[in-house]
Amino acid sequence: MFISYLIITGLLLGSFYNVVGLRVPLKKSVVAPRSACTTCGHQLKAFELIPVLSFMIQRGKCRGCQSRISPIYPVFELLTGILFATAPLVIGWSGELVVALTLISMFMIIIVSDINYMIIPDKILIWFAGIFLLERIFVPLTPWWDSLLGAVSVFFLLLTISIISKGGMGMGDVKLYAVLGFVLGFKLVLLSFFLSTLLGAVIGGLAILFKVVKRRQPIPFGPFIAAGTLTAYYWGSDIVTWYLQVLNQGF
């Protein structure tokens, strides 16, 4: 029953997160004006804003001008619903679930923004940093100072990489990882960075190989950070334990 509630909540919030991710980088209000077709300006009615379902009923077209609606909207709505529903299956029914849902929410907004504008807005990071600070007061890591160690260490590590690479890593990514370090702690945030970089290198390399993108063309790193971080957050302890066992057997 509660899983169904999480799916519906995720679908509804996913629709809202799309709006936030598209409007905040442009410094627009997320509540006004109402959502409208980007081609003809047709303002969407309530029945046209039902997550996923409206897209399917309208066959992916605007009711006003029949222009195609980007599939990114239903995809992110559905993805948010799925991630919300699966979180308790991995995290369990504890206070940490609230942190997990907040983390998913932040990532959905950031991914939309990064894909569309190659920007991770400071406003979004500051907003979620405040929420995570409150959550970690009530649901702290063990030990509690692991949050501070994770935030400070990964910030200066990535800042150094950004300076050495002369902008190869954007400051938005550096600030995002400072927030993630506070949420995950020292070991898991380093694992997150490793997994995100690995995913980015593999998928980016395949995209260049199959000419989906051009060589040296900037690729949004936000989606890879999200995938790597959620993997580390959910299964990081098991991955670290397995890795240490492999090292011990090797020696």
Summary of the structure (lengths in Angstrom):
residues: 251
radius of gyration: 19.4
end to end distance: 49.3
largest distance: 67.4
contacts: 764
relative contact order: 0.10
helix: 71%
strand: 2%
